[in-house]
Structures are given as C-alpha cells and as structure tokens.
Amino acid sequence: MIDPNDAGIKQQINYFIQVEQSYLGKYQQLHTRSRDATGQLIVAGVTEGVKAIVADLFSSPLAGRFAKGFTKNYFRQDQQKALATQENNLDAQHRYIVQSALGLLQSVSVKKAHMKGVNSTTLVERLNKAQGFSRLDTRIKRTVTVLKGIIARAPCVGLRGN
C-alpha cells in the first residue's frame, strides 16, 4: 500500500535525478572543451608568434624557444585554473542537491512488513556511500544510480512520509 505522499516524494527524487544528470552533462562539456582542437590551434599559433617575435627581438633562437615554452605553460595553467574553478562551482551545486536529497530521505521511511519505526537511515547510507568517490563525475553518476534505485524499489517497498 502506497501513501498519497509517495507521488510527491517520487516527484522530488525524479527532480534531483534530472538536476544531477544536467550536472553530469555540464561536467562532460567542461572536459570536452578543455581538449578542443580549435583552442589548441589558437594556443599553438600564439606561442609560435611569441617565439618569432622574441627570437627577432633578442636575435636568439634560444630566447624564442624559451618564450614559446613560457607562453604555452601560461595558457595551460590559465586553462587549468578556469577548469578547476568551474568544476568547484559544479561540485558545490552537486553537494547542495545531495544535501537536499538527504533531507528528503531523512524524512521518509522504507515501508516493510512488521516494521514499526522509521528506517530512513538505510536510504541515507546509500546516498552517503555514493559521495565517497573522489572524482566529481563518479559521485554524480553514483548519486543518480542510488536515486533511481530508490525510485525503482519504491513501488515494491513503498515510501511513506514521516
């Protein structure tokens, strides 16, 4: 028997799943852009230009090669900083959704036969376990898997609001 509140709970969990999937898409876009061939060609062109200018300015091919390496490292570090900043923002958004989902799961219970008390700890433990991975994309994927698993088991087991 499913409580009338279950539809609202399932709807909220589905919303969390959709948001997490959009975060995963954003994460994949960030990492695709970092390997973008056009951007790499632009960096290569700029570094070659810097190499030529410095080599002419100082009349030394060695100075030109040094300037090229310096410029290439500068662009690489700048790109890595921007990627890290965007990843940190995405991570913060992911953590917020996880906290919201944890709040929801703490307020519901798995309905089982012969059970009198609240059993939200099982659901919370599943979601917390998904957060134990270091890579952001892995945490997002595991979170989606856990939330989908909760939804999939909900008709059999039943969720009820506390």
Sequence and secondary structure as in RCSB ss.txt:
>XXXX:A:sequence
MIDPNDAGIKQQINYFIQVEQSYLGKYQQLHTRSRDATGQLIVAGVTEGVKAIVADLFSSPLAGRFAKGFTKNYF
RQDQQKALATQENNLDAQHRYIVQSALGLLQSVSVKKAHMKGVNSTTLVERLNKAQGFSRLDTRIKRTVTVLKGI
IARAPCVGLRGN
>XXXX:A:secstr
   TTHHHHHHHHHHHHHHHHHHHHHHHHHHHHHT HHHHHHHHHHHHHHHHHHHHHHT HHHHHHHHHHHHHHH
HHHHHHHHHHHHHHHHHHHHHHHHHHHHHHHTEEE  TT  S  HHHHHHHHHHHTT SSHHHHHHHHHHHHHHH
HHHHHHH EEE 
